[in-house]
Amino acid sequence: MNTETTESSLPRTINEASELYRTRIRIGYTKTCDCPPNHLNCMTAKEWVKSQVGVRQFSYEGRDIRDKNLHPATFPISLARRMIELFTHVGELVVDPFVGSGTTLVAAQDLNRNAVGFDLQEAYIKLCQERLSSNNFFNQAQQLAIQDDALHIDHYLEPETVKLIWTSPPYANLLNRKRKNKSRRGVERKNEQFGKVEQYSQDPRDLGTMPLEEYATAMGDIYERLLPLLQPKGHCVINVPDMWWENERITIHVALIEELRKRGYELRNTIIWDRTNIVNGIGIFGWPSNYITMGTTFEYLLDFWRPPD
């Protein structure tokens, strides 16, 4: 199909049954603010100074999804807001290849940015739709959730229209095992999550089922196809932790840096997401003889860009 939509006709969601499935969509991508053309974002100098700090904390709010039965691994709206504020102007286009519960779309709605999110799971697309249902009369941008494999994002968007690719992807097969709650202490250790496999799905296309080497290659394949959609000097930020597996540190962030560099991206910054303000009752790892830094207390925000032509 060669159907094209107009911006005003876009629905909240698209799936395989939709006439718009794997067709070009018409969604806004140019800035609608009055900022000078050489400005990266709409921030004031004071806001910019605060954003230069390389270790950041973020907090959850009432609209955040915290129920792991709805989604096993969410991040705060405040984190998505900060990334979108930092790397886009009002009216520009944000893409989340693994949109999950829709936090990126909610943040984009708050900030009057156009945004498109993709996910394999129908349940998550429906959750996105629910979270975007509140009308924002001051928001002229559109936010859209599409049920499709991230490998097919280039079917929907024109080259060099995306200003920011931002996501918190599946973390290889980190969640694809029974939860032992070693990061929790006391009665919290055997809570309702204990012994559960909290993976997003067992779909073979799901990156969360893959060991690290296969995962890194699959991520590289997706991001290589995303690169032509990104504007030159447009940013791409990926939120990942490392993990411990059978007493070995699995360096997911290193694997992704190496893979994306091979696919044409340039690493610009590494930001540490300090999670200590949202972690309670930390369990004891490795004491007294094996020092282990806990992945639950910090994660990486890897900031790449598409190098200028």
C-alpha positions, -999 to +999 in steps of 0.1 A: +000+000+000+012+035-007-014+053+014-002+085+031-019+101+060-023+138+068-011+150+101-047+158+113-059+123+104-035+102+125-051+078+150-036+072+185-025+036+175-017+015+144-016-023+142-015-050+115-053-046+109-049-008+101-049+006+066-018+026+078+002-005+087+037-001+072+028+030+052+044+064+053+027+086+080+025+124+079+036+136+112+051+170+122+089+171+126+099+208+123+103+231+152+075+254+160+093+276+186+111+309+180+145+296+191+175+306+169+185+280+143+219+272+160+202+263+194+200+226+202+169+230+223+146+255+240+165+256+273+176+287+290+213+291+300+204+283+336+186+251+326+216+242+303+241+244+332+221+220+353+219+195+324+257+194+321+260+174+353+269+139+343+253+121+372+215+126+375+186+115+396+150+113+385+118+107+405+085+089+398+052+108+399+015+098+402+011+092+365+040+068+363+034+030+358+048+012+388+028-020+386+051-048+373+020-068+362+014-041+337+050-037+326+081-052+342+106-024+336+094+012+335+113+044+338+100+078+352+083+103+330+108+128+344+137+109+328+120+109+294+111+146+298+147+155+305+161+137+274+134+152+251+139+187+265+177+184+261+178+172+225+147+187+208+127+218+202+089+222+205+073+205+174+102+182+165+099+145+162+109+118+188+110+081+181+110+053+207+117+019+191+107+000+222+079+021+236+066-004+262+041+013+286+043+046+266+062+068+290+081+085+261+048+094+244+034+108+276+065+130+281+063+141+245+027+151+249+036+171+280+063+189+260+044+195+228+067+173+207+056+149+180+064+113+188+060+078+175+066+047+196+068+010+185+063-022+203+056-059+194+031-064+222-006-055+217-011-051+255+015-024+256+001-005+226-033-005+243-016+008+275-001+036+255-035+045+241-050+046+276-022+069+289-026+093+260-064+095+262-064+127+282-068+157+260-042+185+261-058+215+244-025+234+244-006+206+226-005+209+189+018+179+184+008+143+179+018+111+197+013+077+180+019+041+192+024+014+165+024-023+170+052-035+148+088-048+149+113-020+153+131-034+122+103-019+101+103+017+115+117+030+082+084+020+065+067+047+084+090+078+085+108+099+059+146+101+060+162+129+081+129+138+099+137+124+134+155+147+159+158+123+188+157+085+191+152+078+228+144+044+244+150+021+273+152-012+254+150-048+266+182-056+284+192-088+266+180-118+286+183-100+319+147-106+329+143-139+312+149-160+343+132-166+376+135-135+399+154-142+431+152-106+445+188-105+456+187-067+455+160-067+482+163-072+520+141-088+546+104-095+540+107-077+506+128-105+492+100-130+490+074-105+476+049-112+448+077-110+422+098-137+438+103-167+415+085-151+385+099-147+350+091-111+343+101-111+306+080-089+282+073-120+261+087-152+247+083-140+211+115-150+193+117-114+178+118-100+214+153-088+222+147-097+258+150-134+250+185-131+234+220-137+249+243-106+248+261-113+215+229-120+196+212-091+213+239-066+204+238-076+167+200-074+167+202-039+182+228-029+156+205-041+128+176-020+141+197+011+147+214+009+113+180+012+097+171+041+120+203+061+112+190+075+078+158+087+096+178+107+120+188+143+111+225+150+109+236+159+145+203+144+157+208+125+190+201+089+200+200+081+237+198+045+250+191+037+287+208+004+298+223-012+329+249-039+331+241-071+349+256-100+369+251-135+355+267-166+373+292-143+390+302-126+358+296-090+349+278-087+316+286-053+301+256-045+280+266-008+277+300-017+263+285-041+238+260-014+226+287+013+223+308-010+201+279-021+180+265+013+173+299+027+164+302+000+138+268+010+124+277+047+119+268+064+152+292+085+173+292+083+211+290+119+225+283+115+262+277+090+289+253+101+317+249+080+349+213+076+361+218+075+399+188+055+411+197+055+448+168+078+456+142+053+443+158+021+457+148+009+491+159-020+514+190-029+494+202-065+499+238-075+506+257-088+476+291-106+479+298-098+515+324-102+530+347-114+502+333-105+467+327-068+460+297-063+436+282-029+425+245-033+422+229-026+389+197-015+406+214+016+420+226+031+387+221+028+349+238+043+318+223+069+295+244+064+263+242+096+241+251+090+204+245+113+174+244+109+137+277+126+126+273+157+104+276+150+067 
